[in-house]
């Protein structure tokens, strides 16, 4: 046998081994590619689900916010209903021929007390500073008058009461201050 004949089966065996190795590498590469595509598809599905969840949360939040705005004054309105009823009863009583000024006055006084109690439950407070030192943060001086027996810069009288809501001043009290 010649050297060529001996080397030919070895070359053929090497080529066959290389072909098998490259086909295994190709299979491995194809498998890796397929696995990567599956992973990418799973990730894409997760992204789509996350987007859908986020959109649902946004819609739910918008709906809840709309309902909160719509029904924010429910408690306030419910607190005012008895006052409306009382005013209506007072008007009907005042229309009768047997109505006395004192009875109407008492009814108005009770209605005013009911109003102040109900709005007080909601956090609205009156600022009525008679006899207190003048505070420009809470009071608006309308005029100054000399007053005997009262220190300077104290409130003598209140022309219009002020109001604060949950600690924040809504309207300052309009006052007359001593000189």
RAMO-V800138 format. One record per residue. D_CENTER is the distance of its C-alpha to the mean C-alpha in whole Angstrom. Layout:
d_center=D_CENTER
d_center=D_CENTER
//
This chain:
d_center=97
d_center=96
d_center=93
d_center=91
d_center=91
d_center=90
d_center=87
d_center=86
d_center=85
d_center=83
d_center=81
d_center=80
d_center=79
d_center=77
d_center=76
d_center=75
d_center=73
d_center=71
d_center=70
d_center=69
d_center=67
d_center=65
d_center=65
d_center=63
d_center=61
d_center=60
d_center=59
d_center=57
d_center=55
d_center=55
d_center=53
d_center=51
d_center=50
d_center=49
d_center=47
d_center=45
d_center=45
d_center=43
d_center=41
d_center=40
d_center=39
d_center=37
d_center=35
d_center=35
d_center=34
d_center=31
d_center=30
d_center=29
d_center=28
d_center=25
d_center=24
d_center=24
d_center=22
d_center=20
d_center=20
d_center=19
d_center=16
d_center=15
d_center=16
d_center=14
d_center=11
d_center=11
d_center=13
d_center=10
d_center=8
d_center=11
d_center=11
d_center=8
d_center=9
d_center=13
d_center=13
d_center=10
d_center=14
d_center=16
d_center=16
d_center=17
d_center=20
d_center=21
d_center=22
d_center=24
d_center=26
d_center=28
d_center=29
d_center=29
d_center=32
d_center=33
d_center=34
d_center=35
d_center=38
d_center=39
d_center=39
d_center=42
d_center=43
d_center=44
d_center=46
d_center=48
d_center=52
d_center=52
d_center=48
d_center=49
d_center=47
d_center=47
d_center=45
d_center=43
d_center=42
d_center=41
d_center=39
d_center=37
d_center=37
d_center=35
d_center=33
d_center=32
d_center=31
d_center=29
d_center=27
d_center=27
d_center=26
d_center=23
d_center=21
d_center=22
d_center=20
d_center=17
d_center=18
d_center=20
d_center=23
d_center=26
d_center=28
d_center=31
d_center=33
d_center=37
d_center=39
d_center=37
d_center=37
d_center=36
d_center=32
d_center=31
d_center=28
d_center=28
d_center=31
d_center=32
d_center=36
d_center=38
d_center=41
d_center=43
d_center=46
d_center=49
d_center=49
d_center=51
d_center=50
d_center=47
d_center=46
d_center=45
d_center=41
d_center=40
d_center=39
d_center=41
d_center=39
d_center=36
d_center=36
d_center=33
d_center=30
d_center=27
d_center=24
d_center=21
d_center=17
d_center=16
d_center=19
d_center=18
d_center=21
d_center=20
d_center=24
d_center=27
d_center=30
d_center=33
d_center=36
d_center=39
d_center=40
d_center=44
d_center=46
//
